């Protein structure tokens, strides 16, 4: 009898994670004898946790805040995305080696493919925020063929550091120039926590935006952030952050359970209900 395949998500804290609900939905849907568990691991304990993974019986797992950079440092090999982004959110075994990947860029792009087809025809983007999430977004944009990315951040030095990492296509800018840069963007992306429940909204005027511009937010609680509400009021196509969360989970599940799952309306509906939200984008 085959052993139950076990995977995890490790973070600190971890109680807010929807990953067990996502992977549990797929395990039940596909009839796989597997489990996916949330592990609260403090930063001081994380290095020994990773060291013990080869002998632990775990097939692999996800890594979330605050462990993504520590996971990057701990593994012996990275996939292309993780190498470029400098952070790992997915771990798996290849023989006796522990490998780290990053699926955030894939999740962002796959969400836009689903919600706003045609986004890859753009060449110019405005990315707001220069934190860890923006590195994945920038990587996805460059992979999709964007040639000019305005990167607006409260601290210019952080934007300049990302420009140094990703090259001359990245143009650091101050937050007070958002409205001007929005006028030239094919795609406008919020990668900050502004607009998240309990956070102030992101102040941006979409009045100058092009009629065919797309607005995307990585925040998914609430689903309709003030940023997206403003974009919709302007008549722009939008993509919320929930799709990125769902799609980024696909490659890891396939690594551990050897079946590629599908992001469906039923899965989205399950997570929307758990969030206590009303869905204005999907079929939920």
N, C-alpha and C positions, 0 to 999 in steps of 0.2 A: 504494500500500500504506500502510495507516494506521501511524502511529508507535506504538511501544510506550509505553504510559502508565506513568509513573514516579512513585511516591510514596515517602515516607520516614518514619522516626521518628528524631527528634533528641534526644539526651540526653547526659549526662556523669556517670558512665559509662553505657554502653548495652548491654554484653554480656549482661546479665541479661534483656533485654526479650523477651517472648514475642510481641510484635506482628508481627514478620516471619513467625512460624509461623502466626499467626491469618490474616493477610492472604494469605499464600502458599497456605494451605488453600483459601480462597475463590477465588483466582485460578485454581487448578487445577480446582476443582469446577465453576466457571462457564465455563471455557474462554476466559478473557480474556487477551489479549496485554498483560501488564502486569508490573510489578515493584514490590517494596516492600522498601526497604533500610534497614538500621540505620546511622545516622551518629553517630559520637562527636564532638561539638562542644563545646569548652571554653567556659565563660561569656564569656571575653574575645572569642571569635570569633563568638559568636552574633549580635550586632547586624549585622555585615557579611554573615553568612549570610542573614539575613532580608531585608536590603536587596537582595541579589542574586537573590532567588527569582523575581521576575517574568521575568527573562531567563535563568533557569537550565535551563528545560526540565522542571522538576518540576511535576506537576499540583497538588501540595500535600503535606501530611504531618501527622504527629502530633508533638507536643512533650511531652517528659516531664521529670522532675526533672533539673537545677534550672532549667529554662528557661520554665516556665509563666507566671510573672509578667512576665518580660522579653518574652515573645511578646505578652502583653496590651498592653504599652506600645508595641510596635513596629508593630502593625497599624492601619489607618485606620478599620476598622469591626469591631464585635463583634456576635455574636448575643445574644439576651436572656439566655441562661444565663451566658455569659462575662461580660457586663456586671454581672450580679448577683454572680457568684462572685469576679470580679476576677482570673481566670486563664484562659489559653487552652491547650487541648490539641490543637486541630485547626486546620489552616490550609488555605485554598483560595483560588482566584482568582475574582473576579467582574469581568470586563473587565480593566481595568488596575489594579484594586484588590486588595490582599491582605486577606482577611477572616479573623478569628479566632473560633472557637467553642469551647464547652466541652461535651463529651458525657458527662462523669462523672456528672452528675445523672441524665441519661437512662439510662445504664448501670445505675446503682443501682436506679432504679425498674423498669426492664425485667426485671432479675434477680428482684426481689421479685414482679413480676407472674407470672413463670414458676414460681418456687419456692414462693411463699407467697401464692396468690391470696386476695384478701379483705383484704390489708394496708391498702388505701386506705380501708377502712371505719373505721380508727382515727382518733383525734383527738389523742392524747397520746403523745409519744415521749420517750425518754431517749437522748441522743447523748453518747457518751463521747469526749472529745478535742476540742480547738479549733484544730487545725492546718488546713492547706490542704484536706485531704480533707473535713473536716467542713463547710466552706462549701458544697461541692457537695451533700452529704447534706442539709443544712438547706434549701437551695434546693429540692431534690426533695420534701422533706416538706411545705414550705409550698405548693408547686405541687399536691401531692396532697390538700391540704385539712386538714392537721394544724394545730391551733390553739394547742397548748401543747407547747413543746419544752424540756425540761430539758437544759441543756448543762453537763456536768460536766468540769472540767479541773483539772489540778494547779495551774496558775497562773490564778487567778480573773480577772486583768486581761485575759487573752486571750479568755476566754469573754465578758467584758463588752464587748470590742471587737466581737465577732461579734453580740452583742445590739444594739449600736449600728448595725451594718450592716443587720441583717435585721428589726429592729423588736420590738415588745412581746411577740410570741409566744415569744421566746427568753428563757429564765430561767437565768442563770448560777448554777452551784453548785459546791461543793467535791467532790473525789473521795471524801472520807470519808462522803458522804451517798448513795452509789450504791445501797446496799441499800434505803434508804427510798424513793428515787425509783423504783426498779424495781417496787415494789408497785403503782404507779399507771399504769405505762406499757403502752400497746398494742404498742409497738415499741421494742426496745432495740438500739442500734447501737454497735458498737465501731469508731471511726475512727482509733484509735491503732495504733502498730506493736507494741504489747504482744501477745504470743502468737505473733508472727512467729518463724521459725526463728532461734535465737540471741538472742532477746529474752525477758525474764521474762514470765510470764503476767499477764493482767489479773485482779486480785482482785475478784471479785463473787460474791455469794451469791444464787442464783436462787430460794432457798427462799420468799422473800416475793412472787415474781412471780406474776401472774395465770395461771390455767391456759391462757387463750387468747392469751397474749402471744407475740410473735414476736421472735426474736433474729437479728440479721444482723451479719456481720463483713466488713470490706473486705479483710482479710488472706486470701491464697490459698496461701501456702506456710508452714506446712502447710494443707491443706484443712480439716482438723478441728483448729481451735485449742482451747486449753483453755477459752476463752470459750464456743465452740459446744458443746464436750463437756459443759460444765456445764449449758447450756441444754437439751441433749437428755436428760441424766440427769433433769432436772426434767420432761421430757415436752413441752417447747415446740417449736413449729415453728421451723426454722432455715434460713438462707440463707448459704452461704459466699461468699467474695470472688471466686471464679473467674468466676461468672456476670456480675458487674459488669464485670470485665475484658473478657469476650467481647462483651457487649452494647454497651459504650461504643465498640467498634470499628466497629459497623454504620454509623452516620451518615457517618463519614469515608470509608469504602470507597465508599459510595454517591455522595458528592461527587466523588471522583476518578475512579471507574471507571464511574459512571452506571448501576449495577445495585445493587439493595438485596439484600445477602446475608442468610442466615438462620443463627441460632445453633442448631446441631443437636447431637445426642448424639455424632455422629462427630467434630465439631470439639472438643467438650469432652473426648472420649476422647484425642484427639491431644495436647492440652495437658496433661492429667493424666499421660499416659505420659511426656511430656517433663519434667514436674516430678518424676517418680519417685514419684508418689503412688498410693494406693489410694482410689478414689472411693466415698464412702458416700452420695452424693446423686443422682448421675445414673445413666445406663445403662451407664457405662463399666466 
